Amino acid sequence: MFSGEPASAPVPFAPTFDTDSQPRLLLVDDEPRLLSSLYELLRDRGYSLSTASSGSEALAHLSRLRFDLVLLDLRLPDIGGHEIMDFINEKGIDADVIVMSGEVGIDAAIGALKRGAYDYLRKPYAREELLATVANALKGRRLSLENQRMATQLENSEKMYRYLVDSSPDIIYTLNHEGRFTFVNDRAYQLLGYARDELLGKHYSVLVHEEDLERARYVFNERRVDERASRNVELRLKCRNGGGSGGSAHERTFNNTLMTISLNAIGMHVPDQEVKKLEFFGTYGVARDITDRKRAEEVISYQAYHDILTDLPNRILFKDRLGLAVIQAKRKKTELAVMFIDLDRFKLVNDTLGHVKGDELLQQAATRLKGCLRKGDTLARQGGDEFTIVLPELRDRDDARMVADKFLETLQAPFDLDGHEVHISASIGIAIYPTDGESIDELLRHADIAMYQVKAQGKNGHSFYHTSMLDISHQKIALEQALRRALEQDELEMYYQPQIDALTGRIVGAEALMRWNHPTRGLLSAGEFLPFAEENGLMLPISDWMIGALCRDMLQWNASGTDHVRLSLNLSPQYLDRGDFFEKMRNALVRYGIAPGQIEVEITENICIRNPQYAIEQLNKLCQLGVSIAIDDFGTGYSSLSYLHRFPIHTVKIDQSFVKEIHEEGGHYPVILAIISIARGLGLNLIAEGVETEEQARYLRANGCMTMQGYLYYRPIPLGEFIKSLRTQPTLFGLRAVQA
């Protein structure tokens, strides 16, 4: 119960909705936050509210109190919503139920409707939708109770009885033994558009939809008596256009306006005084409009098998259609193709322009892909930016190849997202039945493997599955498992590549580089396993380990009296995106007593592209802490100059791809000169990486770059060797001076 909630005192089982009483509502939800917000939404609207956070509490309320309306969550910790509705029905409790659930399955919704739910709202629902549904339910209940009260008052008066019949929300009618209308109330005009005089004397078939006539004849012509005189059947009745708008009887109305009607037909009999037996006299019927309920069921059923964003079949419906296609191909001994499509660069667009534009891109891409298919083909959305296709009745593999080429061609044209021109491509994997598998799961798995093979080879293409790909896939799985074990068994190690002051030869910093002491493959560099870790969600735990390992190593090298040496560490974009990154970094520095000024975080331009504003916020936090920022691989990405202005950058690293171009000390290398000039003009530190020759070093020194790292000076070395190098710097410098 929530503070401020009115106490639920026991009340007698008396009819509700008296003029001086409030409608009583029971709110049932096991989520305290949702229950509280629901209570606050309804509390000042003239309702008497009670709450229950479990099924057992709800049953206790229902057993003790009388409620007009129950707002019920289906998923409760002890007793499910369906069981609570069964209890309400078994006990004959006079209360309407509005179901509110986050269940996406169709069975839950249909189960609720079949148990008599007034309505089914899927979470999250709109505030106005809930209020309108509650108001309509209570209004309908009020009208129903008013009708009951009228029935009691007018039961002995034929005139009053006729008034009650005409005021009924249902169509009430009688047929003679020939099936012709002898009575129909005014509701027929309101719902169907036919006046009473137009129907009296007419056969019931004038209203029944042609497809339901056979079923209607079976029900109405069967002469049932005694306890078997009642029948239930659902029929569609034809409406005049505009319903009860008073349209002319000559208007076309039968083929586009249909109403589903549930009929309860009761055979009426009178005694035959001559033979002393019952004789069939006619039929009495009550027709209730269930159109909205049927439409709701259809919508729920459709949404259960279709993707809401693209309106394509979802994975459930796709598997069903693929299963039928496999059965047909097996019977006809033909081939079919299954394609797995992943949109290249979609994540970059989604991260840069936002999810709304990402959704628009998916919708446009789905439309283009669908336009390349035949009538019998099926395109489905698996989720995210992944699509699947089944192409039945292939003549040969070239059919599938041609469709894949069409996909790639149609995606080449730019996409317009409200003025943003976006280019994407696709990686497509293809599996053929029965060569590549005879089951649904095999075909999908092999098409997926072929798609990842395309991604590994540079994306923007297609590939047919081959058994050799399975070996590669197994190797990736084995690598993932081994990498997880590496974290647990302490197989990872940090290496350090010193950064040298070109004037003094002293070590002024070091870049931290990760290595994996693999039990069978030996020492692996970061490039051999970190890209795989990025793809498979392992970068976060690995980065957590790295922060701790670096701090522990720095304690040792600082103990050697070289706490002036700066540590540069590379930061994964995934790690920067995580909300608790800054706190983890700060806590580690405090825990190990490392000065923030001794740390420099290296970022790439891709971090800036992904989510610029968020990246700026995170990097500013680091700067306020005292950590400096370096931009790595400068000049190899996009918009570098604008990032130097927008981001809190302290150091620029000249990428080794530019340094490798230096072959002569007296040569002219404008890109190098431009980067040095930019850094000098902005007052930034400058480091050249990948320096391997004396010519490169002399050219860089001559043009103003005084800090370098590369094989000319040191390779990446383990902690022990790095500390030894720190301690013996004068000797090493002297040796290098002699060698020069």
Legacy VTK file of the C-alpha trace (Angstrom):
# vtk DataFile Version 3.0
C-alpha trace
ASCII
DATASET POLYDATA
POINTS 740 float
0.000 0.000 0.000
1.221 3.532 -0.638
1.274 6.433 1.766
-1.788 8.598 1.347
-3.854 5.721 -0.060
-7.387 5.495 1.378
-7.856 2.588 3.728
-9.882 -0.332 2.337
-12.510 -0.941 5.008
-14.912 -3.920 4.532
-18.214 -2.971 2.898
-21.372 -5.022 2.375
-22.039 -6.640 -1.007
-24.364 -3.928 -2.234
-24.832 -2.699 -5.798
-22.328 0.009 -6.718
-22.839 3.179 -8.758
-25.435 4.625 -6.434
-25.784 8.325 -7.036
-24.036 9.100 -3.775
-21.196 6.544 -4.061
-17.910 6.446 -5.946
-16.911 3.698 -8.423
-14.588 1.276 -6.626
-11.408 0.236 -8.511
-8.818 -2.425 -7.663
-5.301 -1.777 -9.089
-3.111 -4.917 -9.349
0.577 -4.727 -10.360
3.728 -6.218 -8.807
5.937 -3.302 -9.946
5.806 -0.728 -7.103
6.749 2.148 -9.389
4.086 1.304 -11.973
1.478 0.680 -9.272
2.293 4.003 -7.607
2.096 5.945 -10.874
-1.203 4.243 -11.761
-2.617 5.126 -8.338
-1.491 8.758 -8.658
-3.029 8.970 -12.137
-6.483 7.873 -10.894
-6.596 9.137 -7.295
-8.274 12.529 -7.832
-10.823 11.448 -10.436
-13.741 10.514 -8.217
-12.807 6.841 -7.754
-12.385 4.794 -4.598
-9.047 3.016 -5.076
-7.498 -0.102 -3.587
-4.180 -1.634 -4.586
-2.617 -5.093 -4.623
0.981 -5.946 -5.442
0.483 -9.713 -5.730
-2.119 -12.215 -6.870
-2.910 -13.432 -3.362
-3.491 -9.867 -2.150
-5.793 -9.267 -5.135
-7.842 -12.412 -4.316
-8.153 -11.293 -0.698
-9.551 -7.928 -1.821
-11.965 -9.566 -4.268
-13.229 -11.989 -1.624
-13.856 -9.228 0.913
-14.930 -6.194 -1.115
-17.143 -5.357 -4.040
-15.382 -3.723 -7.023
-16.706 -2.221 -10.211
-13.442 -2.419 -12.144
-10.149 -4.340 -11.813
-6.995 -3.015 -13.563
-4.932 -6.201 -13.736
-1.315 -6.988 -14.656
-1.012 -10.533 -16.093
2.506 -11.284 -14.824
2.428 -11.468 -11.021
4.957 -13.182 -8.760
2.578 -15.749 -7.212
-0.775 -16.039 -9.000
-1.089 -15.131 -12.691
-3.616 -12.667 -14.057
-5.449 -15.406 -15.974
-5.987 -17.359 -12.725
-7.368 -14.236 -11.046
-9.837 -13.800 -13.915
-10.821 -17.466 -13.577
-11.490 -16.833 -9.863
-13.665 -13.822 -10.740
-15.675 -15.904 -13.217
-15.997 -18.957 -10.946
-17.166 -16.885 -7.983
-19.566 -14.854 -10.111
-17.943 -11.609 -9.004
-19.616 -8.694 -10.733
-16.568 -6.688 -11.821
-15.171 -5.680 -15.213
-11.461 -6.314 -15.919
-9.010 -4.190 -17.909
-5.785 -6.125 -18.521
-2.491 -4.172 -18.620
0.500 -6.256 -19.619
3.901 -6.096 -21.230
3.466 -9.607 -22.634
4.226 -9.670 -26.381
2.828 -13.168 -26.969
-0.587 -13.526 -28.594
-1.678 -16.286 -26.209
-1.691 -13.973 -23.184
-3.873 -11.387 -24.921
-6.337 -13.862 -26.422
-6.505 -15.727 -23.101
-7.503 -12.509 -21.360
-10.145 -11.628 -23.957
-11.637 -15.128 -23.832
-11.947 -14.834 -20.069
-14.135 -11.794 -20.555
-11.665 -8.923 -20.229
-13.273 -5.594 -21.123
-10.078 -4.444 -22.848
-6.376 -5.301 -23.205
-3.770 -2.537 -22.939
-0.193 -3.326 -23.868
2.530 -1.673 -21.768
3.716 0.990 -22.145
0.275 2.519 -22.669
-0.572 6.170 -23.182
-2.009 8.044 -20.204
-4.984 9.262 -22.235
-5.663 5.745 -23.531
-5.859 4.335 -19.996
-8.124 7.127 -18.730
-10.449 6.765 -21.715
-10.620 2.971 -21.321
-11.442 3.245 -17.595
-14.092 5.885 -18.280
-15.669 3.816 -21.061
-15.712 0.667 -18.934
-17.395 2.465 -16.046
-19.820 4.170 -18.418
-20.781 0.847 -19.965
-21.168 -0.674 -16.523
-23.329 2.233 -15.444
-25.545 1.797 -18.501
-25.755 -1.941 -17.897
-26.821 -1.438 -14.288
-29.324 1.162 -15.352
-30.796 -1.332 -17.840
-31.057 -3.918 -15.066
-32.851 -1.413 -12.878
-35.241 -0.598 -15.716
-35.920 -4.296 -16.300
-37.024 -4.713 -12.691
-39.293 -1.660 -12.814
-40.843 -2.377 -16.216
-41.076 -6.146 -16.073
-44.924 -6.206 -15.777
-45.615 -3.572 -18.425
-45.637 -4.421 -22.126
-45.067 -0.795 -23.058
-42.194 -0.537 -20.604
-40.844 -3.854 -21.823
-40.807 -2.572 -25.424
-38.930 0.540 -24.264
-36.368 -1.646 -22.517
-35.912 -3.799 -25.605
-35.413 -0.780 -27.856
-32.924 0.699 -25.380
-30.836 -2.485 -25.296
-27.260 -2.253 -26.608
-27.952 -5.509 -28.494
-30.193 -6.262 -31.484
-33.223 -8.197 -30.262
-35.390 -9.907 -32.879
-37.890 -12.709 -33.546
-38.327 -14.840 -36.664
-41.334 -16.889 -37.714
-41.109 -20.504 -38.784
-40.118 -19.378 -42.319
-37.193 -17.332 -40.992
-38.850 -13.940 -41.619
-38.546 -11.048 -39.176
-41.639 -10.550 -37.008
-39.949 -8.139 -34.598
-36.695 -6.215 -34.434
-35.754 -3.432 -32.033
-34.415 -0.007 -32.918
-30.813 -1.090 -32.303
-30.807 -2.680 -35.767
-31.066 0.776 -37.306
-28.348 2.211 -35.088
-25.882 -0.601 -35.843
-26.812 -1.735 -39.351
-28.587 1.259 -40.862
-31.853 -0.597 -41.556
-35.149 0.764 -40.177
-37.569 -1.655 -38.496
-40.174 -1.363 -41.294
-37.550 -2.312 -43.884
-36.828 -5.614 -42.159
-40.262 -6.800 -40.951
-41.482 -9.611 -43.215
-38.015 -10.002 -44.840
-36.012 -13.206 -44.616
-33.000 -13.112 -42.268
-30.690 -13.894 -45.213
-30.963 -10.280 -46.442
-28.656 -9.301 -43.562
-26.251 -12.263 -43.458
-22.976 -12.030 -45.378
-22.872 -14.447 -48.327
-19.913 -16.404 -46.940
-21.817 -17.070 -43.679
-25.196 -18.049 -45.205
-24.611 -21.805 -45.042
-23.743 -21.616 -41.358
-26.790 -19.415 -40.691
-29.126 -21.858 -42.429
-27.764 -24.716 -40.338
-28.414 -22.835 -37.080
-31.784 -21.252 -37.850
-33.327 -24.259 -39.620
-32.431 -26.803 -36.930
-35.557 -27.559 -34.859
-34.178 -27.866 -31.334
-36.425 -28.214 -28.297
-36.239 -28.401 -24.496
-32.806 -27.819 -22.987
-31.175 -28.014 -26.418
-33.145 -25.049 -27.778
-30.277 -22.529 -27.325
-27.462 -22.122 -29.876
-24.526 -19.721 -30.189
-22.967 -18.761 -33.491
-20.874 -15.898 -34.848
-22.135 -14.364 -38.115
-21.223 -11.312 -40.139
-24.169 -9.026 -40.949
-24.214 -6.559 -43.786
-24.416 -2.853 -42.963
-25.791 -0.043 -45.019
-23.066 2.580 -45.693
-23.024 5.105 -42.891
-24.673 2.734 -40.400
-27.732 4.481 -38.969
-27.343 7.604 -41.078
-30.650 7.064 -42.841
-29.145 6.165 -46.219
-31.296 4.981 -49.089
-32.099 1.280 -49.423
-30.743 1.385 -52.988
-27.172 2.253 -51.916
-24.366 -0.332 -52.374
-23.468 -1.504 -48.942
-22.747 -5.210 -48.910
-19.138 -5.643 -49.946
-17.249 -3.179 -47.807
-19.022 -2.694 -44.500
-19.299 -5.900 -42.480
-20.185 -6.493 -38.867
-19.394 -9.619 -36.897
-22.378 -10.597 -34.724
-22.619 -13.224 -31.987
-26.176 -14.694 -32.184
-27.936 -16.550 -29.408
-30.940 -18.204 -31.127
-33.597 -19.783 -28.907
-36.355 -21.876 -30.481
-39.835 -20.698 -29.374
-42.648 -23.296 -29.127
-46.386 -23.228 -28.258
-48.475 -26.202 -27.089
-50.531 -27.969 -29.739
-53.789 -28.628 -27.929
-54.821 -31.355 -30.376
-51.773 -33.634 -30.184
-50.476 -32.403 -26.820
-46.933 -31.745 -28.070
-44.650 -28.738 -28.703
-44.710 -27.244 -32.173
-41.944 -25.057 -33.619
-43.214 -21.479 -33.833
-40.179 -19.325 -34.569
-36.900 -18.048 -33.266
-35.942 -15.411 -30.728
-32.520 -13.957 -31.027
-30.116 -11.523 -29.388
-27.312 -10.192 -31.557
-24.394 -8.604 -29.739
-21.864 -6.435 -31.511
-18.377 -7.899 -30.981
-16.730 -6.123 -33.921
-14.238 -4.192 -31.794
-13.208 -7.321 -29.932
-12.646 -9.264 -33.160
-10.631 -6.404 -34.615
-8.552 -6.208 -31.438
-7.850 -9.937 -31.702
-6.812 -9.503 -35.329
-4.474 -6.614 -34.442
-2.919 -8.599 -31.603
-2.490 -11.604 -33.870
-0.905 -9.459 -36.613
1.508 -7.760 -34.232
2.562 -11.123 -32.817
3.875 -12.155 -36.244
5.076 -8.856 -37.740
7.767 -6.306 -36.983
6.060 -3.091 -35.898
8.749 -0.765 -37.305
9.032 -2.131 -40.862
5.722 -4.056 -41.090
7.715 -7.063 -42.305
7.225 -10.610 -40.994
9.185 -11.182 -37.789
11.398 -14.169 -37.025
8.434 -16.296 -35.822
6.453 -15.865 -39.045
9.636 -16.181 -41.118
10.449 -19.567 -39.602
6.886 -20.695 -40.269
7.090 -19.684 -43.945
10.576 -21.157 -44.301
9.272 -24.426 -42.853
6.459 -24.525 -45.429
8.938 -23.696 -48.222
11.230 -26.559 -47.116
8.302 -29.023 -47.107
7.310 -27.882 -50.603
10.901 -28.064 -51.883
11.273 -31.571 -50.451
8.040 -32.692 -52.144
8.926 -31.119 -55.511
12.636 -31.951 -55.187
13.646 -28.340 -55.880
16.147 -25.966 -54.274
15.529 -22.862 -52.186
17.826 -20.149 -50.853
18.006 -18.559 -47.412
19.778 -15.206 -47.113
21.035 -13.441 -44.011
21.559 -9.684 -44.526
23.372 -7.317 -42.159
23.458 -3.599 -43.009
27.028 -2.277 -42.979
27.657 1.061 -41.212
24.134 1.148 -39.764
25.460 1.381 -36.200
27.565 4.414 -37.115
24.497 6.162 -38.580
22.393 5.181 -35.567
24.992 6.456 -33.086
25.669 9.657 -35.029
22.163 10.765 -36.059
20.154 9.066 -33.310
17.684 6.189 -33.076
14.830 8.058 -34.797
16.895 8.522 -37.966
18.168 4.965 -37.562
14.580 3.700 -37.577
13.846 5.744 -40.713
16.888 4.203 -42.379
15.677 0.689 -41.529
12.242 1.451 -42.984
13.708 2.826 -46.221
16.155 -0.078 -46.535
13.331 -2.593 -45.977
11.277 -0.952 -48.740
14.191 -1.137 -51.185
14.940 -4.767 -50.362
11.273 -5.740 -50.702
11.167 -4.155 -54.146
13.798 -6.628 -55.390
11.762 -9.754 -54.571
9.231 -11.888 -56.387
5.678 -12.356 -55.157
6.373 -15.712 -53.487
9.574 -14.600 -51.705
9.605 -13.616 -48.024
11.622 -10.766 -46.497
11.662 -10.623 -42.683
13.381 -8.551 -40.032
15.313 -10.620 -37.524
16.022 -7.658 -35.249
18.367 -4.674 -35.185
19.799 -4.186 -38.683
19.500 -7.850 -39.685
17.092 -9.209 -42.303
16.398 -12.708 -43.615
14.994 -13.814 -46.977
13.684 -17.110 -48.302
13.664 -17.617 -52.080
11.627 -20.743 -52.911
11.728 -22.742 -56.159
15.190 -21.766 -57.411
16.206 -22.826 -60.891
19.881 -22.713 -59.849
22.309 -20.780 -57.642
22.499 -17.959 -60.151
18.941 -16.971 -59.192
20.075 -16.329 -55.625
23.233 -14.566 -56.836
21.187 -12.244 -59.038
18.872 -11.310 -56.146
21.862 -10.640 -53.869
23.408 -8.405 -56.558
20.097 -6.514 -56.813
20.141 -5.972 -53.043
23.669 -4.539 -53.136
22.825 -2.351 -56.130
19.625 -0.907 -54.633
21.423 -0.041 -51.378
24.189 1.869 -53.188
22.008 4.922 -53.813
22.181 7.433 -50.927
19.427 7.538 -48.297
17.865 10.897 -47.451
17.118 11.203 -43.723
15.567 14.667 -43.419
18.414 16.374 -45.242
21.166 14.006 -44.057
22.594 12.032 -46.979
23.639 8.598 -45.744
25.436 5.765 -47.552
25.282 2.152 -46.414
25.968 -1.266 -47.885
25.205 -4.836 -46.867
26.910 -8.114 -46.062
24.863 -11.044 -47.396
25.268 -14.731 -46.569
23.473 -17.364 -48.665
22.631 -20.993 -47.822
21.001 -23.388 -50.330
18.558 -26.180 -49.489
19.262 -29.098 -49.408
23.016 -28.760 -50.075
23.746 -26.541 -47.055
21.162 -28.024 -44.692
17.736 -29.621 -44.587
16.394 -28.016 -41.405
15.334 -24.440 -40.700
17.969 -23.930 -38.011
20.783 -25.342 -40.184
19.939 -23.088 -43.116
19.703 -19.963 -40.952
22.906 -20.773 -39.069
24.877 -21.440 -42.240
23.564 -18.290 -43.959
24.604 -16.349 -40.840
28.095 -17.875 -40.939
28.438 -16.947 -44.635
27.363 -13.377 -43.838
30.061 -13.016 -41.163
32.592 -14.316 -43.674
31.661 -11.389 -45.956
32.073 -8.956 -43.052
35.508 -10.376 -42.266
36.556 -9.866 -45.905
35.627 -6.174 -46.012
31.799 -6.103 -46.129
29.646 -4.883 -49.068
29.257 -8.220 -50.811
27.691 -11.663 -50.727
28.948 -15.187 -50.273
27.513 -18.687 -50.496
28.036 -20.945 -47.499
30.843 -23.504 -47.682
31.769 -26.149 -45.129
35.192 -24.544 -44.669
33.429 -21.540 -43.109
32.184 -23.745 -40.298
35.779 -24.434 -39.255
36.437 -20.669 -39.120
33.271 -20.188 -37.071
34.349 -22.900 -34.647
37.750 -21.226 -34.337
36.049 -17.957 -33.382
33.970 -19.719 -30.741
37.114 -21.388 -29.399
38.898 -18.005 -29.385
36.047 -16.409 -27.439
36.093 -19.206 -24.851
39.890 -19.018 -24.577
39.786 -15.235 -24.154
37.262 -15.547 -21.329
39.572 -18.103 -19.662
42.523 -15.754 -20.205
40.859 -13.187 -17.959
40.156 -15.804 -15.298
43.619 -17.430 -15.424
45.669 -14.209 -15.596
47.085 -14.867 -19.080
46.921 -11.186 -20.102
49.928 -8.919 -19.558
50.737 -5.252 -20.179
53.774 -4.359 -22.301
55.235 -0.853 -22.566
56.802 0.958 -25.525
58.928 3.882 -24.271
58.527 7.388 -25.698
61.890 9.183 -26.069
62.887 12.845 -25.813
64.879 13.286 -29.037
67.166 15.937 -27.489
68.198 14.095 -24.301
67.473 10.501 -25.227
65.652 10.028 -21.938
62.388 8.111 -21.538
59.603 10.630 -20.898
56.626 8.366 -21.331
55.404 4.956 -22.407
52.405 3.612 -24.318
50.713 0.649 -22.660
50.042 -2.254 -25.055
48.212 -5.450 -24.134
49.615 -8.927 -24.814
48.086 -12.389 -24.401
50.308 -15.223 -23.212
48.296 -17.883 -25.073
48.947 -21.396 -23.716
49.443 -22.925 -27.212
49.946 -20.027 -29.677
52.468 -18.111 -27.609
52.542 -14.330 -27.203
49.731 -12.599 -29.144
49.683 -8.861 -29.886
46.634 -6.720 -29.185
45.689 -6.589 -32.869
45.266 -10.372 -32.915
42.513 -10.528 -30.281
41.176 -7.095 -29.247
39.111 -6.543 -32.459
37.448 -9.881 -31.744
36.827 -8.802 -28.137
35.162 -5.603 -29.423
32.731 -7.660 -31.545
31.826 -10.136 -28.823
31.198 -7.961 -25.775
34.485 -8.788 -24.023
36.005 -5.313 -24.258
34.395 -4.070 -21.049
35.764 -6.762 -18.693
39.148 -6.617 -20.462
39.268 -2.822 -20.019
38.368 -3.200 -16.335
41.281 -5.624 -15.962
43.629 -3.269 -17.872
42.939 -0.278 -15.569
43.813 -2.341 -12.488
46.898 -3.922 -14.105
48.274 -0.551 -15.211
47.892 0.969 -11.753
49.660 -2.000 -10.145
52.507 -1.776 -12.671
52.873 1.981 -12.139
53.334 1.437 -8.415
56.436 -0.616 -9.259
57.977 1.803 -11.749
57.231 4.808 -9.532
59.018 3.000 -6.715
62.155 3.135 -8.867
62.104 6.932 -8.636
60.728 7.599 -12.112
57.315 8.988 -11.230
57.827 11.769 -13.791
57.322 9.280 -16.649
53.855 9.583 -18.189
51.713 6.527 -19.053
49.629 6.564 -22.259
46.761 4.093 -22.441
44.396 3.375 -25.327
40.705 3.639 -24.541
38.064 1.521 -26.293
35.021 3.448 -27.594
32.806 0.846 -25.907
34.474 1.559 -22.585
34.044 5.315 -22.954
30.345 4.811 -23.748
29.785 2.952 -20.482
28.234 5.200 -17.859
30.536 4.186 -14.981
33.813 4.528 -16.901
34.911 7.765 -15.228
34.139 6.495 -11.729
36.131 3.303 -12.358
39.125 5.285 -13.546
39.023 7.734 -10.637
38.529 4.995 -8.025
41.481 3.004 -9.390
43.810 6.031 -9.268
42.761 6.808 -5.698
43.046 3.187 -4.587
46.626 2.772 -5.874
47.752 6.324 -5.126
48.577 7.197 -8.752
48.762 10.898 -9.629
46.209 11.703 -12.396
48.778 13.985 -14.047
50.899 10.921 -14.791
48.118 9.444 -16.985
47.363 10.296 -20.607
44.340 8.668 -22.292
44.659 8.059 -26.027
41.466 8.253 -28.092
40.832 7.785 -31.810
38.682 10.002 -34.004
36.052 7.242 -34.134
35.243 7.940 -30.480
34.460 11.521 -31.434
32.261 10.461 -34.349
30.105 7.990 -32.372
28.573 10.410 -29.884
30.450 13.732 -29.857
28.575 15.508 -27.064
28.761 12.548 -24.693
32.459 12.063 -25.487
33.154 15.724 -24.711
31.422 15.394 -21.332
33.416 12.285 -20.378
36.762 13.709 -21.510
36.129 16.990 -19.666
35.608 14.988 -16.484
38.997 13.341 -16.992
40.661 16.701 -17.566
39.117 18.116 -14.392
40.576 15.119 -12.575
44.032 15.959 -13.968
44.288 13.312 -16.711
45.495 14.565 -20.117
44.052 13.518 -23.498
45.905 12.491 -26.652
44.349 11.952 -30.084
45.811 8.859 -31.748
46.119 8.102 -35.492
45.709 11.823 -36.207
44.857 12.614 -39.839
43.568 9.134 -40.733
39.891 9.794 -39.863
37.423 12.616 -40.478
36.945 16.191 -39.271
40.197 16.175 -37.311
40.618 19.958 -37.202
37.125 20.559 -35.816
37.727 17.935 -33.131
40.921 19.647 -32.036
38.847 22.746 -31.309
35.842 21.008 -29.710
37.587 18.344 -27.627
39.963 18.887 -24.673
43.062 17.576 -26.515
46.567 18.004 -25.039
48.660 15.794 -27.338
48.598 14.881 -31.041
50.205 11.611 -32.213
51.495 11.482 -35.800
50.307 8.158 -37.202
52.987 5.690 -38.247
51.479 5.476 -41.752
52.747 9.048 -42.341
56.120 8.415 -40.639
56.786 5.400 -42.887
56.675 7.683 -45.927
59.848 9.463 -44.718
62.724 7.933 -46.712
65.176 10.830 -46.955
66.299 13.301 -44.344
66.165 16.122 -46.869
62.851 15.094 -48.440
59.583 17.026 -48.441
56.617 15.462 -46.665
53.807 18.024 -46.529
51.376 15.980 -44.411
53.970 15.639 -41.634
54.778 19.337 -41.836
51.089 20.264 -41.718
50.448 18.169 -38.592
53.514 19.651 -36.847
52.385 23.155 -37.783
48.832 22.543 -36.475
50.097 21.178 -33.159
52.540 24.071 -32.747
49.863 26.642 -33.606
47.408 25.182 -31.077
50.053 24.750 -28.384
49.705 20.946 -28.295
52.297 18.306 -27.426
53.452 16.204 -30.374
54.528 12.539 -30.532
55.599 10.628 -33.639
54.928 6.888 -33.540
56.408 4.116 -35.662
59.880 5.699 -35.943
62.174 2.948 -37.297
65.103 4.642 -39.078
67.650 7.352 -38.281
66.497 9.275 -41.396
62.980 9.465 -39.993
64.227 10.578 -36.582
66.498 13.292 -38.004
63.748 14.626 -40.305
61.266 14.821 -37.411
63.816 16.527 -35.107
64.746 19.014 -37.781
61.104 20.012 -38.249
60.190 20.370 -34.577
58.880 16.974 -33.389
60.956 16.096 -30.311
59.117 13.110 -28.789
59.168 9.750 -30.593
58.415 6.097 -30.150
59.243 3.183 -32.389
61.530 0.245 -33.062
64.499 2.576 -33.601
64.500 3.084 -29.839
62.479 0.316 -28.190
60.069 -2.423 -29.035
57.161 -2.999 -26.613
58.737 -4.648 -23.555
57.377 -6.291 -20.382
57.277 -4.433 -17.077
60.566 -5.829 -15.744
62.564 -4.762 -18.785
60.840 -1.373 -18.826
61.804 -0.651 -15.208
65.364 -1.796 -15.964
65.485 0.622 -18.925
64.277 3.452 -16.696
67.053 2.788 -14.187
69.840 2.594 -16.807
68.875 5.546 -19.000
72.201 7.442 -18.811
74.174 4.358 -19.908
71.722 3.581 -22.715
71.825 7.180 -23.897
75.584 7.137 -23.898
75.684 3.941 -25.963
73.209 5.391 -28.491
75.307 8.582 -28.769
78.408 6.499 -29.555
76.469 4.407 -32.106
75.177 7.570 -33.787
LINES 1 741
740 0 1 2 3 4 5 6 7 8 9 10 11 12 13 14 15 16 17 18 19 20 21 22 23 24 25 26 27 28 29 30 31 32 33 34 35 36 37 38 39 40 41 42 43 44 45 46 47 48 49 50 51 52 53 54 55 56 57 58 59 60 61 62 63 64 65 66 67 68 69 70 71 72 73 74 75 76 77 78 79 80 81 82 83 84 85 86 87 88 89 90 91 92 93 94 95 96 97 98 99 100 101 102 103 104 105 106 107 108 109 110 111 112 113 114 115 116 117 118 119 120 121 122 123 124 125 126 127 128 129 130 131 132 133 134 135 136 137 138 139 140 141 142 143 144 145 146 147 148 149 150 151 152 153 154 155 156 157 158 159 160 161 162 163 164 165 166 167 168 169 170 171 172 173 174 175 176 177 178 179 180 181 182 183 184 185 186 187 188 189 190 191 192 193 194 195 196 197 198 199 200 201 202 203 204 205 206 207 208 209 210 211 212 213 214 215 216 217 218 219 220 221 222 223 224 225 226 227 228 229 230 231 232 233 234 235 236 237 238 239 240 241 242 243 244 245 246 247 248 249 250 251 252 253 254 255 256 257 258 259 260 261 262 263 264 265 266 267 268 269 270 271 272 273 274 275 276 277 278 279 280 281 282 283 284 285 286 287 288 289 290 291 292 293 294 295 296 297 298 299 300 301 302 303 304 305 306 307 308 309 310 311 312 313 314 315 316 317 318 319 320 321 322 323 324 325 326 327 328 329 330 331 332 333 334 335 336 337 338 339 340 341 342 343 344 345 346 347 348 349 350 351 352 353 354 355 356 357 358 359 360 361 362 363 364 365 366 367 368 369 370 371 372 373 374 375 376 377 378 379 380 381 382 383 384 385 386 387 388 389 390 391 392 393 394 395 396 397 398 399 400 401 402 403 404 405 406 407 408 409 410 411 412 413 414 415 416 417 418 419 420 421 422 423 424 425 426 427 428 429 430 431 432 433 434 435 436 437 438 439 440 441 442 443 444 445 446 447 448 449 450 451 452 453 454 455 456 457 458 459 460 461 462 463 464 465 466 467 468 469 470 471 472 473 474 475 476 477 478 479 480 481 482 483 484 485 486 487 488 489 490 491 492 493 494 495 496 497 498 499 500 501 502 503 504 505 506 507 508 509 510 511 512 513 514 515 516 517 518 519 520 521 522 523 524 525 526 527 528 529 530 531 532 533 534 535 536 537 538 539 540 541 542 543 544 545 546 547 548 549 550 551 552 553 554 555 556 557 558 559 560 561 562 563 564 565 566 567 568 569 570 571 572 573 574 575 576 577 578 579 580 581 582 583 584 585 586 587 588 589 590 591 592 593 594 595 596 597 598 599 600 601 602 603 604 605 606 607 608 609 610 611 612 613 614 615 616 617 618 619 620 621 622 623 624 625 626 627 628 629 630 631 632 633 634 635 636 637 638 639 640 641 642 643 644 645 646 647 648 649 650 651 652 653 654 655 656 657 658 659 660 661 662 663 664 665 666 667 668 669 670 671 672 673 674 675 676 677 678 679 680 681 682 683 684 685 686 687 688 689 690 691 692 693 694 695 696 697 698 699 700 701 702 703 704 705 706 707 708 709 710 711 712 713 714 715 716 717 718 719 720 721 722 723 724 725 726 727 728 729 730 731 732 733 734 735 736 737 738 739
